[in-house]
Amino acid sequence: MRSRERGSTAGIATIGVVGGAVGGLIGGGAGVLYVPALDRFTSMSRARVHGTSTIAQIGLCVAGVLAYAVGGGAIDLRVGIPMMIGGTLGGFLGPWLLARSSETVLRVLLIAILVLTALKFAIDAFGPPLFTHALVSPGLLANPWFFLPTAVLVGVVVGAWAGAMGLGGGLLAVPAMVLLFGVELHVAAGTSLLMFIPNSVVGSWVHVRQGTASARWGWLLGLASVPGVIAGALLGLALDTEVLGLVFGTFALLMAVREIVALARRRPGT
C-alpha cells in the first residue's frame, strides 16, 4: 500500500497551506480541499485519503482556535462543549464506518452535504430570511434536559462524519450550530474548530490503527496548515456575516461540482 503512495513533499505542503486558509475561514472544513487534492496528487486509496485528512485536522484546529482567540473571536462553550463530547464519541465510530463503505457512497454523501450547505447560505444571502433564527424554540434551548442531550447527539453525528470523511466537520458543524442553536456565524466557526480538536485526535488514532491513513502526509499537511489557518481565521473575523456566508456557500458549491465530475469519470464506460 505505502509503496504506491507517491507524492511531492512541496505539493503536499502547498495543499496544507491553502487548506489551512480554507479551514480557518469556514471553521474547519479544510478536508473538502484536502480530500480531492490528495486524491488527485497522490496514489492513496480513497479510504486512506480520508484518514490522512483527519490527521491534518489536529494541527489545523489547534492553530485555528488560537488564531480566533488572538483575533478577538468568540467561542460558544455552552454549545461547543456538549458537541465536543458527542464529536469525540463520533470520532471512534466514523473510521469504522469508513472502512466498510464504498468510494462511490463516500463521494455521494460528500456531494449531498456540500450542495445542501451551499443552498442554505445562498438562501440566507439572496432569498427570504428563513434561517435568521434557530429552528429550535428558545424555550427548548433554555431547558438543559433538552439542550444538552440534543447537542451531544448532534455532535455524535457530526463527529462520526468528520472522523470517517476527514473533512474537519466544519461544513456540518457550522450550519448545525447556526440553524439549530442560533449561534452567530463567526462564533460558530471558532466553536467548530475547538469542537474538532479531540475528534481529530481520536479519529486519527483509529485510522492509523486500522491502516486507513498515511501518518507521513497527514502530519505534513497539519504542520503546513498553520500559517494558512491563522490567515484564514483573521480574514473570517474581518468579514461581515453575509459575506462570510457567501464565501462558505460558494466554496461548498465548487467542491460539490468537482466531486460530481470526479464521480462521473469513474462510471464504467466513460
Secondary structure, DSSP 4 states (H G I P E B T S, - for coil): -GGG----HHHHHHHHHHHHHHHHHHTS-THHHHHHHHHHHS---HHHHHHHHHHHHHHHHHHHHHHHHHTT----HHHHHHHHHHHHHHHHHHHHHHTTS-HHHHHHHHHHHHHHHHHHHHHHHHS--TTSS-SS-HHHHH-HHHHHHHHHHHHHHHHHHHHHH-STTHHHHHHHHHHHH---HHHHHHHHHHHHHHHHHHHHHHHHHHT---HHHHHHHHHHHHHHHHHHHHHHHHS-HHHHHHHHHHHHHHHHHHHHHHHHHTSTT-
